[in-house]
């Protein structure tokens, strides 16, 4: 897996994804991820967070967003 383009001038855009992948991956020596060792819980992937969101929450967020835009 590559984390930069062929010129290797955009790697800084991908660092956060590489760090997330490292911190959420289980390591064979301790059978836990670094996040589980430090924080006591596993990181939830973004798609898992979106699946748990209820439509009412999304509706409330949209109403709040529109209210902010209206000023």
C-alpha positions in Angstrom: 0.0 0.0 0.0 1.4 3.4 -1.0 0.8 6.5 1.1 2.1 9.1 -1.4 1.9 9.9 -5.1 4.8 9.0 -7.5 6.5 12.3 -6.8 6.2 11.7 -3.0 5.2 15.3 -2.4 1.8 14.7 -0.8 2.8 12.2 2.0 1.8 14.6 4.7 -1.9 14.3 3.6 -1.8 10.6 4.4 0.1 10.5 7.7 -3.1 10.7 9.8 -4.5 7.6 7.9 -1.2 5.7 8.5 -1.2 6.6 12.2 -4.8 5.5 12.5 -4.1 2.2 10.8 -1.0 1.6 13.1 -2.9 2.5 16.3 -5.9 0.4 15.5 -4.0 -2.8 14.3 -3.4 -5.6 16.7 0.3 -6.3 17.3 1.4 -9.9 17.5 3.7 -9.5 20.6 0.9 -8.2 22.9 -2.2 -9.3 21.0 -3.6 -5.8 21.4 -3.5 -2.6 19.4 -1.5 0.4 20.7 -4.8 2.2 21.4 -6.1 -0.7 23.4 -2.9 -0.6 25.5 -3.0 3.1 26.1 -6.7 3.9 26.3 -8.2 0.6 27.3 -10.5 0.4 24.3 -10.3 -0.3 20.6 -10.7 2.4 18.0 -14.0 2.3 16.1 -13.7 2.6 12.3 -15.5 5.6 10.8 -17.9 3.4 8.9 -19.0 1.8 12.2 -19.7 5.2 13.7 -21.8 6.1 10.7 -23.8 2.9 10.8 -24.8 3.6 14.4 -26.1 7.1 13.7 -29.8 7.3 13.8 -31.7 9.3 11.2 -33.2 11.5 13.9 -29.7 12.5 14.9 -28.8 13.3 11.3 -32.0 15.3 11.0 -31.3 17.2 14.1 -27.8 17.9 12.9 -29.1 19.2 9.5 -31.6 21.5 11.3 -28.8 22.8 13.6 -26.6 23.4 10.5 -29.3 25.3 8.7 -29.9 27.4 11.9 -26.2 28.3 12.0 -26.2 29.3 8.4 -29.3 31.4 8.8 -27.4 33.4 11.5 
